[in-house]
Amino acid sequence: MRKICSKDSLVFVFIIIAIAIIANITYADSALQPNNEAVLSEEDIPSDWAKADIEGAKELNLIPERIQGQYGKNITREEFSEAVVKLYEALRGEDYILEAQSPFTDTTNQQVIKANSLGIVKGIGDGKFAPDAFITRQDISVMIYRGLRAARPQYDYSSISKHIFADHNKISPWAREAVAYLYGIEVTNGVGENLFNPWGYTSREQAISLIKRTYDKAMTSKDTIVVSREGTSRRELALKLKLEELIAPEMGKPYKYGATGPNSYDCSGLVYSIYGKLGISLPRTASAQSKVGVYVPKENLAYGDLVFFARDGKNVHHVGIYVGNGEFVHSPQTGDVVKRTTLLSGYYQRCYYTAKRVF
């Protein structure tokens, strides 16, 4: 009986060993293609929309090897610093010779130090860079903008997009110019519903696409990159941003006929007061205000345009300030307050008369 058991045990051991060998061969073979190259895992395959940009960036040596894979993973500050330095060097046609010492205590990465020396990146304070932290969308915009300006200082950067995102106030003041410029030259986009999401993170494939788009724009532009999305002057943008700041504290204040603030307003009094603070002198009444400025078709309304209404289709009786997304701010009537209202339906759609641009 003992011999039979011993033989059975040996057979069982041999079976286990055989299974292990076969499994090992199977798994090893599944990791190889016929040409002996490793098969990419699903996370190493970029999204369809990003494939062309990523392949192009690889061919141009625009991206470091360390981010060529796991394309859905959020990119870090260190990784994007390396990518922007590669963009800078590609646009300059030469490597940047680093002479400065590292100002950071938490990284010795030479590409990060290069980016800092070029003025592309800064630390987070206390001599730290936070290399492994995920980078925000607004930081990426600033780094690309600074990298482009360092590589192509001859460009005209005075014209930027006048588009204002719904979450504009969440964009840090020091990042707004970069966001507006890159949106204007069609490098960056919003995330939907007119939002930019400045504090959101960016995946590797998104970051690579931004680098490739910037490279393409610069390489096809000799003197400057044309702002193709609602270009405007810095003065106009500054006025729009100031207008946004002036409107915010007036929201919710009550209507009062003939009032121009500071505690209550009628419709034209609100416009008269706010634009006066911008240094723009307007007539006091809605009817008179409708006679100044430049006519704007309804489909071309932009933030800050004045919108006018006429119940009878010819005599202006009401005015408001267009603030985007089909909405305007106004002081409607007795018993109401300064608020947002849509132009796209209801009473104000029916009574809409004209619009004027005053700056």
Secondary structure, 3 states (H helix, E strand, C coil): CHHHHHHHHHHHHHHHHHHHHHHHHHHHHHCECCCCCECCCHHHCCCHHHHHHHHHHHHCCCCCHHHCCCCCCECEHHHHHHHHHHHHHHHHCCCCCCCCCCCCCCCCCHHHHHHHHCCCCCCCECCECCCCCECEHHHHHHHHHHHHHHHCCCCCCCEEECCCCCCHHHCCHHHHHHHHHHHHCCCCCCCECCECCCCCECEHHHHHHHHHHHHHHHHCCCCCCCCCCCEEEHHHHHHHHHHHHHHHHHCCCEECCCCECCCCECHHHHHHHHHHHCCCCCCCCHHHHCCCCEECCHHHCCCCCEEEECCCCCCCCEEEEEEECCEEEECCCCCCECEEEECCCHHHHHHEEEEEECC
